[in-house]
Amino acid sequence: MTQHSGPALTLALYQPDIPQNCGTMLRLCACLGIDAAIIEPGGFPSSDRAFRRAGMDYLDHVMIARHIGFAAFLTWRKAQARRLVLLSTKGAQDYCDFHYAPGDILLVGRESAGVPEDVRTAADASVRISIRPPLRSLNVAVAAAMVLGEAVRQIGKEDLKTG
């Protein structure tokens, strides 16, 4: 991949359906200086006005790109030549063993259903958090925090924007 001059990382939320998790992940992005992308349709209103009404006081500290659907998101991503890394319970590689790079977009699925097969196949890579059986998965916001933390550690704080 060529050298990337845009945001160090972006967290993309595929059709989020639990507002509290979405708010937690946007706050995480704000605190770490990471951009966010919301891929519609979501399970709740996700306009700036709706977030402000819900008390999202970190909204001014995070850059949010909104996409009307996955096709629009893919067009945006491809125009920027950025790698898409899916966080999935079916991921091919443990998230700690994956090599993250500036410009990566980390994609989380819907809390209720993950992502459909066409989204899965559009990803350049998929990572998983290994958990003990018979447990199925972590909360999506917790998983996003773990993987973003590892990506930030690998890329280095100096490469993240300090807004």
DSSP file (Angstrom, degrees, kcal/mol; ACC not computed):
  #  RESIDUE AA STRUCTURE BP1 BP2  ACC     N-H-->O    O-->H-N    N-H-->O    O-->H-N    TCO  KAPPA ALPHA  PHI   PSI    X-CA   Y-CA   Z-CA
    1    1 A M              0   0    0      0, 0.0     3,-0.1     0, 0.0    81,-0.0   0.000 360.0 360.0 360.0 141.8    0.0    0.0    0.0
    2    2 A T        -     0   0    0      1,-0.2     2,-0.1    79,-0.1     0, 0.0  -0.284 360.0 -74.0 -75.7 165.7    1.3    3.5   -0.8
    3    3 A Q        -     0   0    0      1,-0.1     2,-0.4     2,-0.0    -1,-0.2  -0.374  50.9-138.7 -62.7 135.1    1.9    6.1    1.9
    4    4 A H        -     0   0    0      1,-0.1    -1,-0.1    98,-0.1    99,-0.1  -0.807  21.8-176.7-101.9 134.3   -1.4    7.5    3.2
    5    5 A S        +     0   0    0     -2,-0.4    -1,-0.1    98,-0.1     3,-0.1   0.439  60.9  76.2-109.7  -0.6   -1.8   11.2    3.9
    6    6 A G  S    S-     0   0    0      1,-0.3    97,-0.1    74,-0.1    -2,-0.1   0.132  99.8 -27.8 -89.1-153.1   -5.3   11.2    5.4
    7    7 A P        -     0   0    0      0, 0.0    -1,-0.3     0, 0.0    96,-0.3  -0.299  56.1-128.7 -62.1 144.2   -6.6   10.1    8.8
    8    8 A A  S    S-     0   0    0     25,-0.2    95,-3.3     1,-0.2    96,-0.6   0.904  86.3  -1.3 -60.9 -41.9   -4.4    7.5   10.5
    9    9 A L  E     -a  104   0A   0     24,-0.2    26,-1.5    93,-0.2     2,-0.4  -0.982  59.4-159.3-146.6 154.6   -7.5    5.3   11.2
   10   10 A T  E     -ab 105  35A   0     94,-1.7    96,-3.0    -2,-0.3     2,-0.6  -0.999  11.3-147.6-134.3 137.7  -11.2    5.3   10.7
   11   11 A L  E     -ab 106  36A   0     24,-2.5    26,-2.2    -2,-0.4     2,-0.4  -0.931  18.5-161.4-102.5 119.7  -13.8    3.3   12.6
   12   12 A A  E     -ab 107  37A   0     94,-3.2    96,-2.7    -2,-0.6     2,-0.6  -0.872   5.0-154.6-105.5 133.8  -16.7    2.4   10.3
   13   13 A L  E     -ab 108  38A   0     24,-3.1    26,-2.9    -2,-0.4     2,-0.7  -0.931  10.3-146.1-109.6 114.4  -20.1    1.3   11.8
   14   14 A Y  E    S- b   0  39A   0     94,-2.7    26,-0.1    -2,-0.6   100,-0.1  -0.726  72.3 -36.4 -84.8 112.4  -22.2   -0.8    9.5
   15   15 A Q  S    S-     0   0    0     24,-2.4    -1,-0.2    -2,-0.7    96,-0.2   0.872  79.1-149.4  42.1  58.6  -25.9   -0.1   10.1
   16   16 A P        -     0   0    0      0, 0.0    27,-2.9     0, 0.0    28,-0.4  -0.262  20.4-177.9 -58.8 140.6  -25.6    0.4   13.8
   17   17 A D        +     0   0    0     25,-0.2    93,-0.1     1,-0.2    -2,-0.1   0.395  62.2  66.0-124.1   2.7  -28.7   -0.6   15.7
   18   18 A I    >>  -     0   0    0      1,-0.1     4,-2.1    26,-0.1     3,-0.5  -0.941  63.8-158.4-125.3 110.2  -28.0    0.2   19.4
   19   19 A P  H 3> S+     0   0    0      0, 0.0     4,-2.8     0, 0.0     5,-0.2   0.836  90.0  56.4 -58.4 -36.4  -27.6    3.9   20.0
   20   20 A Q  H 3> S+     0   0    0      2,-0.2     4,-2.2     1,-0.2     5,-0.1   0.898 108.9  46.5 -64.8 -39.6  -25.6    3.5   23.2
   21   21 A N  H <> S+     0   0    0     -3,-0.5     4,-2.5     2,-0.2    -1,-0.2   0.914 112.2  50.7 -67.2 -42.0  -23.0    1.4   21.5
   22   22 A C  H  X S+     0   0    0     -4,-2.1     4,-2.5     1,-0.2     5,-0.2   0.939 111.3  48.5 -59.9 -47.1  -22.8    3.9   18.6
   23   23 A G  H  X S+     0   0    0     -4,-2.8     4,-2.3     1,-0.2    -1,-0.2   0.892 110.7  51.2 -60.1 -41.1  -22.4    6.8   21.1
   24   24 A T  H  X S+     0   0    0     -4,-2.2     4,-2.3     1,-0.2    -1,-0.2   0.914 111.5  46.9 -62.9 -43.2  -19.7    4.8   23.0
   25   25 A M  H  X S+     0   0    0     -4,-2.5     4,-2.3     2,-0.2    -2,-0.2   0.873 111.7  50.5 -69.8 -36.1  -17.7    4.2   19.8
   26   26 A L  H  X S+     0   0    0     -4,-2.5     4,-2.5     2,-0.2    -1,-0.2   0.891 110.6  49.9 -67.2 -37.8  -18.0    7.8   18.6
   27   27 A R  H  X S+     0   0    0     -4,-2.3     4,-2.7     2,-0.2    -2,-0.2   0.915 109.0  52.6 -64.1 -42.4  -16.7    8.9   22.0
   28   28 A L  H  X S+     0   0    0     -4,-2.3     4,-2.0     1,-0.2    -2,-0.2   0.934 110.0  48.4 -56.3 -47.8  -13.8    6.5   21.6
   29   29 A C  H  X>S+     0   0    0     -4,-2.3     5,-2.6     1,-0.2     4,-1.2   0.923 111.1  50.4 -59.8 -44.8  -13.0    8.0   18.2
   30   30 A A  H ><5S+     0   0    0     -4,-2.5     3,-0.5     1,-0.2    -2,-0.2   0.929 111.8  47.1 -59.0 -46.7  -13.2   11.5   19.6
   31   31 A C  H 3<5S+     0   0    0     -4,-2.7    -1,-0.2     1,-0.2    -2,-0.2   0.821 118.3  40.6 -68.0 -31.4  -10.9   10.7   22.5
   32   32 A L  H 3<5S-     0   0    0     -4,-2.0    -1,-0.2    -5,-0.2    -2,-0.2   0.500 110.3-116.1 -95.3  -4.6   -8.3    8.9   20.3
   33   33 A G  T <<5 +     0   0    0     -4,-1.2   128,-0.5    -3,-0.5     2,-0.4   0.863  66.2 144.6  72.4  35.6   -8.5   11.3   17.4
   34   34 A I      < -     0   0    0     -5,-2.6    -1,-0.3    -6,-0.2   -24,-0.2  -0.894  48.0-123.7-110.2 135.8   -9.8    8.7   15.0
   35   35 A D  E     -b   10   0A   0    -26,-1.5   -24,-2.5    -2,-0.4     2,-0.3  -0.333  24.6-147.2 -71.7 159.1  -12.4    9.5   12.3
   36   36 A A  E     -bc  11  64A   0     27,-3.0    29,-2.5   -26,-0.2     2,-0.4  -0.909   9.5-162.5-126.1 155.1  -15.7    7.6   12.2
   37   37 A A  E     -bc  12  65A   0    -26,-2.2   -24,-3.1    -2,-0.3     2,-0.5  -0.998   5.6-157.4-135.6 135.7  -18.0    6.5    9.3
   38   38 A I  E     -bc  13  66A   0     27,-2.5    29,-2.7    -2,-0.4     2,-0.7  -0.966   6.0-156.5-115.1 123.5  -21.6    5.5    9.7
   39   39 A I  E     -bc  14  67A   0    -26,-2.9   -24,-2.4    -2,-0.5    29,-0.2  -0.885  35.1-105.4-102.1 114.4  -23.1    3.3    7.0
   40   40 A E  S    S+     0   0    0     27,-3.0    30,-0.2    -2,-0.7     2,-0.1  -0.298  85.9  61.0 -79.8 166.1  -26.8    3.7    6.8
   41   41 A P        -     0   0    0      0, 0.0     2,-0.2     0, 0.0    -2,-0.1   0.519  67.2-179.7 -83.7 146.5  -29.5    2.6    7.3
   42   42 A G        -     0   0    0      2,-0.2   -25,-0.2   -27,-0.1   -27,-0.1  -0.471  40.0-112.2 -98.6 175.2  -29.2    2.4   11.1
   43   43 A G  S    S+     0   0    0    -27,-2.9   -26,-0.2    -2,-0.2    -1,-0.0   0.291  98.7  26.0 -90.8   9.6  -31.7    1.3   13.6
   44   44 A F  S    S-     0   0    0    -28,-0.4    -2,-0.2   -26,-0.1     2,-0.2  -0.965 102.6 -72.5-161.0 161.8  -32.1    4.8   15.1
   45   45 A P        -     0   0    0      0, 0.0    -2,-0.1     0, 0.0     0, 0.0  -0.472  43.5-179.6 -65.0 129.6  -31.8    8.4   14.0
   46   46 A S        +     0   0    0     -2,-0.2     2,-0.1     4,-0.1    -8,-0.0   0.003  31.1 128.7-124.3  29.4  -28.1    9.2   13.6
   47   47 A S  S  > S-     0   0    0      1,-0.1     4,-2.4     4,-0.0     5,-0.2  -0.378  74.0-108.2 -74.9 162.6  -28.0   12.9   12.6
   48   48 A D  H  > S+     0   0    0      1,-0.2     4,-2.7     2,-0.2     5,-0.2   0.912 122.3  54.0 -55.7 -41.6  -25.9   15.4   14.5
   49   49 A R  H  > S+     0   0    0      1,-0.2     4,-2.4     2,-0.2    -1,-0.2   0.920 108.3  47.7 -60.7 -44.9  -29.2   16.8   15.9
   50   50 A A  H  > S+     0   0    0      2,-0.2     4,-1.5     1,-0.2    -1,-0.2   0.903 112.5  49.4 -64.1 -40.9  -30.3   13.4   17.2
   51   51 A F  H  <>S+     0   0    0     -4,-2.4     5,-2.4     2,-0.2    -2,-0.2   0.919 111.7  48.3 -64.4 -42.8  -26.9   12.7   18.7
   52   52 A R  H ><5S+     0   0    0     -4,-2.7     3,-1.6     1,-0.2    -2,-0.2   0.900 108.6  53.8 -64.1 -40.1  -26.9   16.2   20.4
   53   53 A R  H 3<5S+     0   0    0     -4,-2.4    -1,-0.2     1,-0.3    -2,-0.2   0.838 105.8  54.5 -62.2 -32.1  -30.4   15.6   21.7
   54   54 A A  T 3<5S-     0   0    0     -4,-1.5    -1,-0.3    -5,-0.2    -2,-0.2   0.431 125.5-102.9 -82.6   1.1  -29.2   12.3   23.3
   55   55 A G  T < 5 +     0   0    0     -3,-1.6     2,-1.7     1,-0.2    -3,-0.2   0.698  61.7 160.8  89.0  19.3  -26.4   14.2   25.1
   56   56 A M    > < +     0   0    0     -5,-2.4     3,-1.0     1,-0.2    -1,-0.2  -0.571   6.9 171.1 -75.5  88.8  -23.5   13.3   22.9
   57   57 A D  T 3   +     0   0    0     -2,-1.7     3,-0.3     1,-0.2    -1,-0.2   0.456  67.3  64.2 -83.8  -0.2  -21.2   16.1   24.0
   58   58 A Y  T >   +     0   0    0      1,-0.2     3,-2.2     2,-0.1    -1,-0.2   0.367  69.2 104.6 -98.5   4.0  -18.1   14.8   22.2
   59   59 A L  G X  S+     0   0    0     -3,-1.0     3,-1.2     1,-0.3    -1,-0.2   0.814  73.7  57.5 -58.5 -34.5  -19.7   15.2   18.8
   60   60 A D  G 3  S+     0   0    0     -3,-0.3    -1,-0.3     1,-0.2    -2,-0.1   0.564 103.1  57.7 -72.0  -6.6  -17.6   18.4   18.0
   61   61 A H  G <  S+     0   0    0     -3,-2.2     2,-0.4     1,-0.1    -1,-0.2   0.279  97.7  65.5-109.0   9.2  -14.4   16.3   18.5
   62   62 A V  S <  S-     0   0    0     -3,-1.2     2,-0.6    -4,-0.1   -27,-0.1  -0.998  71.7-135.8-135.3 135.4  -15.0   13.6   16.0
   63   63 A M        -     0   0    0     -2,-0.4   -27,-3.0   -29,-0.2     2,-0.5  -0.798  27.3-167.7 -86.8 119.3  -15.1   13.7   12.2
   64   64 A I  E     -c   36   0A   0     -2,-0.6     2,-0.5   -29,-0.2   -27,-0.2  -0.945  10.8-163.0-115.7 121.8  -18.1   11.6   11.0
   65   65 A A  E     -c   37   0A   0    -29,-2.5   -27,-2.5    -2,-0.5     2,-0.4  -0.898  13.9-154.6 -97.7 127.6  -18.5   10.6    7.4
   66   66 A R  E     -c   38   0A   0     -2,-0.5     2,-0.4   -29,-0.2   -27,-0.2  -0.871   7.8-166.8-106.8 137.8  -22.1    9.4    6.7
   67   67 A H  E     -c   39   0A   0    -29,-2.7   -27,-3.0    -2,-0.4     3,-0.1  -0.981  21.7-141.5-126.4 133.9  -22.9    7.0    3.8
   68   68 A I  S    S-     0   0    0     -2,-0.4     2,-0.3   -29,-0.2   -29,-0.1   0.619  82.1 -18.0 -71.6 -11.3  -26.4    6.3    2.6
   69   69 A G  S  > S-     0   0    0      1,-0.1     4,-1.9   -28,-0.0   -29,-0.1  -0.971  77.8 -83.6-176.5 176.3  -25.5    2.6    2.0
   70   70 A F  H  > S+     0   0    0     -2,-0.3     4,-2.7     1,-0.2     5,-0.2   0.857 122.0  57.1 -67.2 -34.8  -22.7    0.2    1.7
   71   71 A A  H  > S+     0   0    0      2,-0.2     4,-2.1     1,-0.2    -1,-0.2   0.920 108.1  47.5 -61.8 -42.6  -22.2    0.9   -2.0
   72   72 A A  H  > S+     0   0    0      1,-0.2     4,-2.1     2,-0.2    -1,-0.2   0.894 111.5  51.2 -64.9 -39.4  -21.7    4.6   -1.3
   73   73 A F  H  X S+     0   0    0     -4,-1.9     4,-2.8     2,-0.2    -2,-0.2   0.925 109.0  50.7 -62.2 -45.3  -19.2    3.7    1.4
   74   74 A L  H  X S+     0   0    0     -4,-2.7     4,-2.9     1,-0.2     5,-0.2   0.900 109.0  51.0 -61.4 -41.3  -17.3    1.4   -0.9
   75   75 A T  H  X S+     0   0    0     -4,-2.1     4,-1.9     2,-0.2    -1,-0.2   0.929 112.2  47.1 -60.2 -45.7  -17.1    4.2   -3.5
   76   76 A W  H  X S+     0   0    0     -4,-2.1     4,-1.0     2,-0.2    -2,-0.2   0.922 114.5  46.8 -60.2 -47.3  -15.7    6.6   -0.9
   77   77 A R  H >X>S+     0   0    0     -4,-2.8     5,-1.5     1,-0.2     3,-0.7   0.929 112.2  48.6 -64.2 -46.5  -13.2    4.0    0.4
   78   78 A K  H ><5S+     0   0    0     -4,-2.9     3,-0.9     1,-0.3    -1,-0.2   0.851 105.0  58.9 -65.5 -34.3  -11.9    3.0   -3.0
   79   79 A A  H 3<5S+     0   0    0     -4,-1.9    -1,-0.3     1,-0.3    -2,-0.2   0.797 111.4  42.6 -63.2 -27.3  -11.5    6.7   -4.1
   80   80 A Q  H <<5S-     0   0    0     -4,-1.0    -1,-0.3    -3,-0.7    -2,-0.2   0.469 106.2-130.5 -95.8  -4.2   -9.1    7.0   -1.1
   81   81 A A  T <<5 +     0   0    0     -3,-0.9     2,-0.3    -4,-0.5    -3,-0.2   0.927  51.2 158.5  52.3  51.1   -7.4    3.7   -1.8
   82   82 A R      < -     0   0    0     -5,-1.5     2,-0.3   -81,-0.0    -1,-0.2  -0.816  42.8-116.0-108.3 146.9   -7.8    2.6    1.8
   83   83 A R        -     0   0    0     -2,-0.3    22,-2.7    18,-0.1     2,-0.6  -0.580  22.4-143.0 -80.8 139.6   -7.7   -0.9    3.2
   84   84 A L  E     -d  105   0A   0     -2,-0.3    40,-1.9    20,-0.2    41,-1.5  -0.919  15.0-171.5-107.5 120.9  -10.9   -2.3    4.8
   85   85 A V  E     -de 106 125A   0     20,-3.2    22,-2.9    -2,-0.6     2,-0.4  -0.953  11.1-150.7-116.3 115.2  -10.4   -4.5    7.9
   86   86 A L  E     -de 107 126A   0     39,-2.7    41,-3.0    -2,-0.6     2,-0.6  -0.703   5.5-144.9 -88.3 131.8  -13.5   -6.2    9.2
   87   87 A L  E     + e   0 127A   0     20,-2.9    22,-0.4    -2,-0.4     2,-0.3  -0.876  40.3 154.5 -91.1 120.6  -13.8   -7.1   12.9
   88   88 A S    >   -     0   0    0     39,-2.9     3,-1.7    -2,-0.6    41,-0.1  -0.999  59.0-128.8-151.2 146.1  -15.7  -10.4   13.0
   89   89 A T  T 3  S+     0   0    0     -2,-0.3    39,-0.1     1,-0.3    -1,-0.1   0.694 118.6  51.1 -65.0 -16.8  -16.2  -13.5   15.1
   90   90 A K  T 3  S+     0   0    0     37,-0.1    -1,-0.3    -3,-0.0    38,-0.1   0.146  84.4 146.9-103.2  16.9  -15.4  -15.3   11.9
   91   91 A G    <   -     0   0    0     -3,-1.7    36,-0.2    36,-0.3    37,-0.1  -0.132  52.0-133.0 -58.0 150.5  -12.2  -13.3   11.2
   92   92 A A  S    S+     0   0    0     34,-0.6     2,-0.3     1,-0.1    35,-0.2   0.714  84.8  30.6 -76.5 -22.4   -9.3  -15.1    9.6
   93   93 A Q  E    S-f  127   0A   0     33,-1.2    35,-2.4     2,-0.0     2,-0.1  -0.982  87.4-100.5-142.5 145.9   -6.6  -13.8   12.0
   94   94 A D  E >>  -f  128   0A   0     -2,-0.3     3,-1.5    33,-0.2     4,-0.6  -0.448  36.5-124.3 -64.0 138.3   -6.3  -12.8   15.6
   95   95 A Y  T 34 S+     0   0    0     33,-2.6     3,-0.5     1,-0.3    -1,-0.1   0.769 109.0  55.9 -60.4 -27.4   -6.4   -9.1   15.9
   96   96 A C  T 34 S+     0   0    0     32,-0.3    -1,-0.3     1,-0.2    33,-0.1   0.717 106.3  50.9 -77.8 -19.9   -3.1   -9.0   17.8
   97   97 A D  T <4 S+     0   0    0     -3,-1.5     2,-0.2     2,-0.1    -1,-0.2   0.497  90.6  98.6 -92.9  -5.6   -1.3  -10.8   15.0
   98   98 A F  S  < S-     0   0    0     -4,-0.6     2,-0.8    -3,-0.5    29,-0.0  -0.584  72.7-130.1 -85.8 145.0   -2.5   -8.5   12.3
   99   99 A H        -     0   0    0     -2,-0.2     2,-0.2    55,-0.0    52,-0.1  -0.851  24.8-159.4 -98.0 108.3   -0.3   -5.7   11.0
  100  100 A Y        -     0   0    0     -2,-0.8     3,-0.0    50,-0.1     0, 0.0  -0.539   7.5-164.7 -85.2 152.3   -2.3   -2.4   10.9
  101  101 A A    >   -     0   0    0     -2,-0.2     3,-2.1   -93,-0.1    54,-0.1  -0.955  32.7 -83.9-136.6 153.1   -1.2    0.5    8.7
  102  102 A P  T 3  S+     0   0    0      0, 0.0   -93,-0.2     0, 0.0   -94,-0.2  -0.318 115.7  32.1 -54.7 136.8   -2.0    4.2    8.5
  103  103 A G  T 3  S+     0   0    0    -95,-3.3   -94,-0.2     1,-0.3   -95,-0.1   0.233  83.3 145.7  97.9 -12.4   -5.2    4.7    6.5
  104  104 A D  E <   -a    9   0A   0     -3,-2.1   -94,-1.7   -96,-0.6     2,-0.5  -0.259  40.0-147.1 -59.8 143.7   -6.9    1.5    7.6
  105  105 A I  E     -ad  10  84A   0    -22,-2.7   -20,-3.2   -96,-0.2     2,-0.6  -0.974   9.0-154.4-109.9 119.5  -10.6    1.5    8.0
  106  106 A L  E     -ad  11  85A   0    -96,-3.0   -94,-3.2    -2,-0.5     2,-0.5  -0.859  13.1-157.5 -97.1 122.5  -11.8   -0.8   10.8
  107  107 A L  E     -ad  12  86A   0    -22,-2.9   -20,-2.9    -2,-0.6     2,-0.3  -0.873  10.0-170.0-109.7 127.2  -15.3   -2.0   10.2
  108  108 A V  E     -a   13   0A   0    -96,-2.7   -94,-2.7    -2,-0.5   -20,-0.1  -0.877  17.4-135.4-110.1 148.7  -17.7   -3.3   12.8
  109  109 A G        -     0   0    0    -22,-0.4     6,-0.2    -2,-0.3     2,-0.1  -0.208  38.6 -63.0 -91.8-176.5  -21.1   -4.9   12.0
  110  110 A R  B  >  -G  114   0B   0      4,-2.4     4,-2.3     1,-0.1    -1,-0.2  -0.383  41.2-129.2 -65.1 144.1  -24.5   -4.6   13.4
  111  111 A E  T  4 S+     0   0    0      1,-0.2    -1,-0.1     2,-0.2    -2,-0.1   0.862 107.4  43.1 -62.3 -35.7  -24.9   -5.6   17.0
  112  112 A S  T  4 S+     0   0    0      2,-0.1    -1,-0.2     1,-0.1    -2,-0.0   0.704 135.4   5.8 -86.1 -20.9  -27.8   -7.8   16.1
  113  113 A A  T  4 S-     0   0    0      1,-0.3     2,-0.2    -3,-0.1    -2,-0.2   0.423  80.3-139.3-147.2   1.6  -26.6   -9.5   12.9
  114  114 A G  B  <  -G  110   0B   0     -4,-2.3    -4,-2.4  -100,-0.1    -1,-0.3  -0.505  57.4 -41.1  69.4-134.8  -23.0   -8.7   12.1
  115  115 A V        -     0   0    0     -6,-0.2    -6,-0.1    -2,-0.2     2,-0.0  -0.943  57.9-110.1-128.7 151.5  -22.5   -8.1    8.3
  116  116 A P    >>  -     0   0    0      0, 0.0     4,-2.1     0, 0.0     3,-0.7  -0.282  40.0 -98.7 -73.6 168.4  -23.9   -9.8    5.3
  117  117 A E  H 3> S+     0   0    0      1,-0.2     4,-2.6     2,-0.2     5,-0.2   0.837 120.7  57.7 -59.1 -37.6  -21.7  -11.9    3.0
  118  118 A D  H 3> S+     0   0    0      1,-0.2     4,-0.9     2,-0.2    -1,-0.2   0.855 109.1  46.2 -65.3 -32.6  -21.2   -9.2    0.4
  119  119 A V  H <> S+     0   0    0     -3,-0.7     4,-0.8     2,-0.2     3,-0.3   0.914 111.6  52.1 -71.3 -43.4  -19.8   -6.9    3.0
  120  120 A R  H >< S+     0   0    0     -4,-2.1     3,-0.8     1,-0.2    -2,-0.2   0.913 110.8  46.9 -58.2 -44.8  -17.6   -9.7    4.4
  121  121 A T  H 3< S+     0   0    0     -4,-2.6    -1,-0.2     1,-0.2    -2,-0.2   0.719 104.4  61.7 -74.5 -19.5  -16.2  -10.4    0.9
  122  122 A A  H 3< S+     0   0    0     -4,-0.9    -1,-0.2    -3,-0.3    -2,-0.2   0.695  85.3  98.0 -76.5 -18.7  -15.6   -6.6    0.2
  123  123 A A    <<  -     0   0    0     -4,-0.8   -38,-0.2    -3,-0.8     3,-0.1  -0.425  68.5-146.3 -71.9 144.1  -13.1   -6.5    3.2
  124  124 A D  S    S+     0   0    0    -40,-1.9     2,-0.3     1,-0.2   -39,-0.2   0.741  83.2   0.1 -77.7 -25.4   -9.4   -6.7    2.4
  125  125 A A  E     -e   85   0A   0    -41,-1.5   -39,-2.7    -5,-0.0     2,-0.4  -0.975  63.7-146.9-156.3 159.8   -8.8   -8.5    5.7
  126  126 A S  E     -e   86   0A   0     -2,-0.3   -33,-1.2   -41,-0.2   -34,-0.6  -1.000  13.0-169.4-137.4 138.0  -10.8   -9.8    8.7
  127  127 A V  E     -ef  87  93A   0    -41,-3.0   -39,-2.9    -2,-0.4     2,-0.3  -0.889   2.4-161.5-124.6 154.5   -9.7  -10.1   12.3
  128  128 A R  E     - f   0  94A   0    -35,-2.4   -33,-2.6    -2,-0.3     2,-0.6  -0.921  20.1-129.4-131.6 157.2  -11.2  -11.7   15.4
  129  129 A I        -     0   0    0     -2,-0.3     2,-0.4   -35,-0.2     9,-0.1  -0.948  33.0-129.6-103.0 119.1  -10.8  -11.5   19.1
  130  130 A S        +     0   0    0     -2,-0.6     2,-0.3     7,-0.0     7,-0.0  -0.557  34.5 175.1 -74.1 124.8  -10.3  -14.9   20.5
  131  131 A I        -     0   0    0     -2,-0.4     7,-0.0     4,-0.1    -2,-0.0  -0.883  35.0 -93.1-126.7 161.1  -12.7  -15.7   23.3
  132  132 A R    >   -     0   0    0     -2,-0.3     3,-1.4     1,-0.1     0, 0.0  -0.502  57.5 -79.0 -80.0 139.8  -13.3  -18.8   25.3
  133  133 A P  T 3  S+     0   0    0      0, 0.0     3,-0.1     0, 0.0    -1,-0.1  -0.400 106.5  28.5 -69.9 151.3  -16.0  -21.2   24.3
  134  134 A P  T 3  S+     0   0    0      0, 0.0    -2,-0.1     0, 0.0     2,-0.0  -0.936  98.1  97.4 -94.0  15.3  -18.9  -21.5   24.5
  135  135 A L    <   -     0   0    0     -3,-1.4    -4,-0.1     1,-0.1     3,-0.1  -0.347  56.7-157.4 -67.4 145.7  -19.2  -17.7   24.6
  136  136 A R        -     0   0    0      1,-0.3     2,-0.3    -3,-0.1    -1,-0.1   0.898  52.0 -26.0 -94.7 -46.6  -20.0  -16.2   21.2
  137  137 A S        -     0   0    0     -7,-0.0    -1,-0.3   -48,-0.0     2,-0.2  -0.987  50.5-108.9-164.4 165.8  -18.9  -12.5   21.2
  138  138 A L        -     0   0    0     -2,-0.3     2,-0.1     1,-0.1    -9,-0.0  -0.566  54.9 -79.1 -94.8 165.3  -18.1   -9.3   23.0
  139  139 A N     >  -     0   0    0     -2,-0.2     4,-2.6     1,-0.1     3,-0.2  -0.437  45.1-121.4 -58.6 140.2  -20.1   -6.2   22.9
  140  140 A V  H  > S+     0   0    0      1,-0.2     4,-2.6     2,-0.2     5,-0.2   0.848 111.5  51.5 -60.5 -36.8  -19.3   -4.4   19.7
  141  141 A A  H  > S+     0   0    0      2,-0.2     4,-2.1     1,-0.2    -1,-0.2   0.884 110.8  48.5 -69.0 -37.2  -18.1   -1.2   21.4
  142  142 A V  H  > S+     0   0    0     -3,-0.2     4,-2.4     2,-0.2    -2,-0.2   0.932 112.5  48.6 -65.4 -45.5  -15.7   -3.3   23.6
  143  143 A A  H  X S+     0   0    0     -4,-2.6     4,-2.5     1,-0.2     5,-0.3   0.920 110.7  50.7 -60.9 -44.1  -14.4   -5.1   20.6
  144  144 A A  H  X S+     0   0    0     -4,-2.6     4,-2.8     1,-0.2     5,-0.3   0.912 110.2  50.3 -59.9 -42.5  -13.9   -1.9   18.7
  145  145 A A  H  X S+     0   0    0     -4,-2.1     4,-2.2     2,-0.2    -1,-0.2   0.908 111.1  48.5 -63.8 -42.2  -12.0   -0.4   21.7
  146  146 A M  H  X S+     0   0    0     -4,-2.4     4,-1.8     2,-0.2    -2,-0.2   0.946 116.2  41.5 -63.2 -48.3   -9.7   -3.5   21.9
  147  147 A V  H  X S+     0   0    0     -4,-2.5     4,-2.6     2,-0.2    -2,-0.2   0.907 114.9  50.2 -71.1 -41.2   -8.9   -3.6   18.2
  148  148 A L  H  X S+     0   0    0     -4,-2.8     4,-3.0    -5,-0.3     5,-0.2   0.902 108.3  54.9 -61.2 -39.5   -8.5    0.2   17.9
  149  149 A G  H  X S+     0   0    0     -4,-2.2     4,-2.1    -5,-0.3    -1,-0.2   0.915 110.3  44.8 -59.5 -43.3   -6.1    0.1   20.9
  150  150 A E  H  X S+     0   0    0     -4,-1.8     4,-2.4     2,-0.2    -2,-0.2   0.905 113.4  50.3 -67.4 -41.4   -3.9   -2.5   19.2
  151  151 A A  H  X S+     0   0    0     -4,-2.6     4,-2.7     2,-0.2     5,-0.3   0.924 111.6  47.9 -63.1 -43.7   -4.0   -0.6   15.9
  152  152 A V  H  X S+     0   0    0     -4,-3.0     4,-2.6     1,-0.2    -1,-0.2   0.904 110.7  52.2 -62.6 -41.6   -3.0    2.7   17.7
  153  153 A R  H  < S+     0   0    0     -4,-2.1    -2,-0.2    -5,-0.2    -1,-0.2   0.930 113.7  43.3 -60.5 -44.9   -0.2    0.9   19.5
  154  154 A Q  H  < S+     0   0    0     -4,-2.4    -2,-0.2     1,-0.2    -1,-0.2   0.917 117.7  43.4 -68.9 -43.3    1.2   -0.5   16.3
  155  155 A I  H  < S-     0   0    0     -4,-2.7    -2,-0.2    -5,-0.2    -1,-0.2   0.871 111.5-124.1 -72.8 -35.9    0.9    2.7   14.2
  156  156 A G    ><  -     0   0    0     -4,-2.6     3,-1.5    -5,-0.3     4,-0.5   0.231  12.3-100.7  99.2 137.7    2.2    4.9   17.0
  157  157 A K  G >  S+     0   0    0      1,-0.3     3,-1.3     2,-0.2    -1,-0.1   0.807 116.3  66.0 -60.8 -31.6    0.7    7.9   18.7
  158  158 A E  G 3  S+     0   0    0      1,-0.3    -1,-0.3    -3,-0.1    -2,-0.1   0.751  99.0  53.5 -65.7 -21.4    2.8   10.3   16.6
  159  159 A D  G <  S+     0   0    0     -3,-1.5    -1,-0.3    -7,-0.2     2,-0.3   0.584  91.8  89.3 -89.0 -10.3    1.0    9.2   13.5
  160  160 A L  S <  S-     0   0    0     -3,-1.3     2,-0.1    -4,-0.5  -126,-0.1  -0.617  88.5-106.8 -84.8 147.3   -2.5    9.9   14.9
  161  161 A K        -     0   0    0   -128,-0.5    -1,-0.1    -2,-0.3    -2,-0.1  -0.469  21.8-156.6 -70.7 145.2   -3.9   13.3   14.4
  162  162 A T              0   0    0     -2,-0.1    -1,-0.1    -4,-0.1  -129,-0.1   0.331 360.0 360.0-109.1   5.7   -3.9   15.3   17.6
  163  163 A G              0   0    0   -130,-0.1    -2,-0.1     0, 0.0    -1,-0.0   0.461 360.0 360.0  30.9 360.0   -6.8   17.7   16.6
